[in-house]
Amino acid sequence: VREGLFSAIAAGARIRLLVGDYLGITSPEALRLLVGWMESSGAAFEARLVELEKLRGRPDSFHPKAWRIADSSGGIIVVGSSNLSRAALVSGVEWNLVGETSGDDAIDRELIAAFDDLWQQATPLSADVVDRYAARTAPAGENGGRFTVKKYHSEKAVTADGWRHDRIQLLPLNPAFEPITLEPEDADALTIVGEFFRPVRAK
């Protein structure tokens, strides 16, 4: 990723990148790397953090993956499943659709407008912003440990084949913490390490 990004900047590209805080999956170390790249690239590279709770309309998730690359000769738009990681872009199994455009097609204008809207709502990345994000996401558990206990709740809908999940919620036992709401396709982002049934009492 770094090599391609800096090669594009050296060729005169301007790059804007949006990353999100959804589920706290984005690595703080990766965000610090982006801050360093911004400092060494000047105005040619900008990155911002989309904070879910600050988005207009308070959506339940933020999960888009799309790229638009354009110059005077035309452009390409990529939409698919790949995150910004080596595994996703190089060695993993991902599905992405790539389309060529003139650089000023209707789809270009639509994507630019949608991106610009998110860009205005996002927080410019800085060392302080990353530190706050890291502090917010570091304790995975309610008691500051690596794991957390949540009550599983699923809303289901009847289909012709049986049923499907409409929404999955992980409800914290500690009321000081907010529930985590998952779209069905996001469930694979979490790992369940155990299930609690009942305490064991000696007879």
N, C-alpha and C positions, 0 to 999 in steps of 0.2 A: 504494500500500500504506500509506504513512504517513498520508495523509488519512483513509482508512477506519478505520485502527487508532485514531487519536486521536479521531475522531468517536465511535467505540464507547466509548472510555474516558470521554469527556465525558458520555456518556449513562448511565454507571454500570457499564459492562461490566468484567469481569475477564478478562484474556487470558493464556493460557499457550501458549508456542510452543516446539516442539522442532525443532532443526536438526541435521544430521549432518556428520561428517567423512569420509564414504565417498568414496574416490578423491581427496580433497583438492579437490573441485570448489567447495565453498562458499567464497565470497569473504571473506577476512579483513576487507576494507573493509565488507562488509555486516554482519559480526558486530560490528564496532566501532560501526556505526550502531545496531544492536540494543541494545548496552550503553548508548549515549547515550539511547535511548528509555526504557530501564529506569530510568535515573537521573532522568529528567524526569517519569516516570509514577508513581513509588513502587511500592506493592504491586499496583497495577492491571495492570501488565504484567510478566511474567516470561519469560525465555528461557533454555533450557539446550541444551548441546551433547552430542549422542549420539556418544560415541567408540567406534568399532566394536570395538576391542580390549578395551574394558571391559565389553561387553555379555555377559550371562550366556549361556553356550553357545557363545560365539565364532562368531557367524554369519558367512557369507562376504560379506554385503552388508547395507546399511541403505538402503532405497529407497522407503519409504511416502510417499504424499501424501494427506492426509485432513484434513478440517476438521469440527468439530462446533460449531454455533452454537445456543444455546438460551436461553430465558428462561421466564417463568411461563406464557406462552401456547403454548409448544411449541418445536420446534427443527427444524433441517435438518442433514443430514449430506452432505458432499461427498467423494467418493472418485474419483480419476482420475489424469491424467498431469501436471497442472500443478505446476511448482515455484513457489516464492515469488519471482516476478520479474514485472516489468511485461510482458515478452514473453509469459510463460506465462499470465498472468491477463487480459491486455488485447488484445495485438496478434498473438499467435501462434495456431497451429492446435493445439488440445489437445482431448482428450475427457475429460469428467468426468460422473459420475452424481450427481444431486442427489435426495435423498429427504427427505420431510417426516416428522417423528416427533412424538409427544406431549411429548418431552423426557424421558420416563421409560420408553420402550419397552425391550424386551430388547436391541435393537441399540444403544441409548444406553448401557445398562449395560455391554454387552460392550466398546464402544469406550472408555468411561471407564476400565474396568479395565485394558485393554491400554495405554492412554495413561499411566495412573498408574504402571504397572509400568515403562515406559520412563523416565518422569519421575524415578522414584527411582534409576534406574541412571545417569542423565545428569548432566553436570557443569554447575552454575550458571555462566552466562556472566559474565565479568568482564574487565577490561582485561588482567590477567595471563594468563587462559586464552586470550584471543584472541592475545596476543603469542606464547605457546607454540605455538599452532596455526599461526600465520603462519610461525614459524621452522621448524616441522616440514614445512610444505608448500611453502615458497618455492623451494628448489632443486629444479627439476623433474628435473635430471640427476644421476647419481651423482657427477659432478665439479663440481657447483654451477652448471652451465649451464642454458640454457632447455630443452634437449631431453635425452632419455634413450634409451639403447639397451636393448631388451628382446628376449628370445627368445620367440617366439610358440609357445604350446602349446595344442592344442584336444583336448578329450575329446568324442567323438561317439557318438551312439546311432542304431541302424538304425530307420527308420520305414517305414510302408507306401509313402510317397512317395520314399524314398531314405535320407536321413540328416538329423540335426539336431545342433547344438551342445548338449552338456550343460553344459560349463563351458569357459571360456577363461582361460588363465593367461598373464601376461606375466612372464617369468622374468628377473631382473636378471643381468647378467654379473658384477657385483660382489657377492660373497656376503655383504657387510655389509648389503645391502638385502633387504627382504622381497619375495616375489613379489606381484603384483597379481592378484587373482582376480576375474573378471567373470562375471556372469550374462549369457546371450546378449542379453537386452533392454537391457543396459547398455553394449554395445559401441559404440553410437552416441555415447556421451559422450566418446570419445577420438578424436583425429585422428592418423592415421598420415602422417608427413611424408616417410618414405623407408623403403626396405628394404635391408638389408645382405646381399650375396651372398658376396663374397670380396674380398680386397685385390687391387689392380691392381699388378703388378710389371713394371718395364721389362725388355725382353729384352736 
